[in-house]
Amino acid sequence: MAKLNDNYLKLKAGYLFPEIARRVKAFSDSDPDAAAEIIRCGIGDVTEPLPAAAREAMKAAIDELGKRETFRGYGPEQGYDFLRAAIAEGDYRGRGVEVADDEIFVSDGSKCDTGNILDIFGPGNTIAITDPVYPVYVDTNVMAGNTGEADEAGAYAGIHYMPCTADNGFVPAIPEGKVDLIYLCYPNNPTGATATKGQLAAWVEYARGNGAIILYDAAYQAFVQDGSLPRSIYEVDGARECAIEFRSFSKNGGFTGVRCAFTVVPKELLAETAAGEKKPLHPLWARRQSTKFNSVSYPVQRAAEALYSADGKAQIAALIDHYMGNAKLLREACAGLGLDVYGGENAPYVWVACPPGIDSWGMFDKMLGEAKVVVTPGAGFGAAGEGFFRISAFNSRANVGTVCDRLRTIV
Ligand SMILES: *Cc1c(COP(=O)(O)O)cnc(C)c1O
C-alpha cells in the first residue's frame, strides 16, 4: 500500500481558530440578538479596499492580455524583471540597503515561502522558534520531519522554543547552545513587538558565529512608525551572509486576497552539504522555484509594481495610517481598563495582559460575553502566550470606535 507522510499525523488539529469559531457559535446560539452585534478583532486579515494604483495597473494589464500583440503566457518563474527591480530599488537600494534585483524571488505569499524554504535545507537542522509564534513556522517543520511528537501542551520535541515575554520585550534571548535555523518576525505577529537594530545585530553575530541562518519574516515592516527601528534585517552589517528575508504585499497593500509576496536570498548566503562543503543557497532556491512554481499572474505583478509609484506609496501610507490610528484607539481603550498593553505602536496588533486571575481563554469569553468582541487568546500562539490576548487593528474605524466604547463598559 502507498505510504503517507507520517509527520502530518503529528500535527495538532488546527485548534485555535476552530475553537474560537465554536465558542462564538455557542454564544450566538444562546443569544441571537447579541450575535448580530459581534465585532471580530480576531483574525489578522485586512479590511480596507485595494489601493486605486494597484487596481488601475491590474485593469490595464488585463487589457494587454486581451490583445494578440501584447498577450503574455508564462512569465519568468522568479518574477518579472520590472517587479524585481521595483522591489530591490524601492524597498532596499533606495533606502541604502544592498540587494540585487536577481536576489528577489517573487511569489504568491509569504505563508508559502516561509514553509517552502525548508525544501532547500537538509535533515538534522536544529530549529529555533519564538513562543508565541505565527503557527506556520512550527507546522511546516513538523510536516518536513524536523520534529518529534507534541507533548500535552502542544510543544514539539526537537524544536528549540524561545520564550518571548514582557520581561524580554518579546524579543528572545540569544540561545546558549547551537541552533541552525532561527525564525524571527519583527514587527511581530502576534505580540506587535519590534526589535531594535542592536537586537538584530546580536542575532546576526550569533548566526555568523555559529553558521546558523535567520529566516526573517518582515511581513509587517510597513507598519513601523519609529524611524530608528529597522525594516529589514539587511540594515544590519553581515546579515547578507546569514539571513533570508520574507516580505509580502498582503498587509501593506491589502493583497491578502490578491496574493503577491517575495523572498530575498543574498548570493553570499552559504550552507553546508552533507559532506561538509560550503555552498550558496541562492541557486537552490532559484531551482526550487523554477521546478515547483510558475510565479504570479501578470496582472498581479503589475499591481504590485504600482504600489511603488508615487500614487501607490501615498495610498499605502493612507492604509497604514488608518490601521495604526485604529491600533492607537485600541491601545488607549485597553489601557483605560487598567490592563498592561504592548504592541500596537509599530504593528497592527495590540497584545494585552489579562487581569490577575483570568487566563487567555477566560479573557476571550469575557470579551465575547460582555463586549461582544472577538479577540484571539494568546495561549493559541504558544505556551508563552498564556496570560495575554491579541486585538487586531485590521477593521473599519467605525467598528474600532464601537469596540472601544464597549471595552469601557466591561468590568
Ligand atoms: C500575514 C502574514 C504573512 C503574509 O502571508 P501571505 O501568505 O503573504 O499573505 C506572513 N507572515 C506573518 C507572520 C503574517 O502574519
The ligand as an SDF file (V2000), in Angstrom:
LIG
                    3D

 15 15  0  0  0  0  0  0  0  0999 V2000
    0.0570   37.8590    7.2310 C   0  0  0  0  0  0  0  0  0  0  0  0
    1.3990   37.3040    7.4890 C   0  0  0  0  0  0  0  0  0  0  0  0
    2.2320   36.9480    6.4280 C   0  0  0  0  0  0  0  0  0  0  0  0
    1.8220   37.1650    4.9980 C   0  0  0  0  0  0  0  0  0  0  0  0
    1.3750   35.9890    4.4390 O   0  0  0  0  0  0  0  0  0  0  0  0
    0.9100   35.9500    2.9140 P   0  0  0  0  0  0  0  0  0  0  0  0
    0.9190   34.5000    2.5940 O   0  0  0  0  0  0  0  0  0  0  0  0
    1.9070   36.7210    2.1190 O   0  0  0  0  0  0  0  0  0  0  0  0
   -0.4620   36.5460    2.8530 O   0  0  0  0  0  0  0  0  0  0  0  0
    3.4930   36.4610    6.7150 C   0  0  0  0  0  0  0  0  0  0  0  0
    3.9100   36.3180    7.9850 N   0  0  0  0  0  0  0  0  0  0  0  0
    3.1330   36.6360    9.0220 C   0  0  0  0  0  0  0  0  0  0  0  0
    3.6660   36.4880   10.4000 C   0  0  0  0  0  0  0  0  0  0  0  0
    1.8550   37.1400    8.8090 C   0  0  0  0  0  0  0  0  0  0  0  0
    1.0800   37.4320    9.8520 O   0  0  0  0  0  0  0  0  0  0  0  0
  1  2  1  0
  2  3  1  0
  2 14  2  0
  3  4  1  0
  3 10  2  0
  4  5  1  0
  5  6  1  0
  6  7  2  0
  6  8  1  0
  6  9  1  0
 10 11  1  0
 11 12  2  0
 12 13  1  0
 12 14  1  0
 14 15  1  0
M  END
$$$$
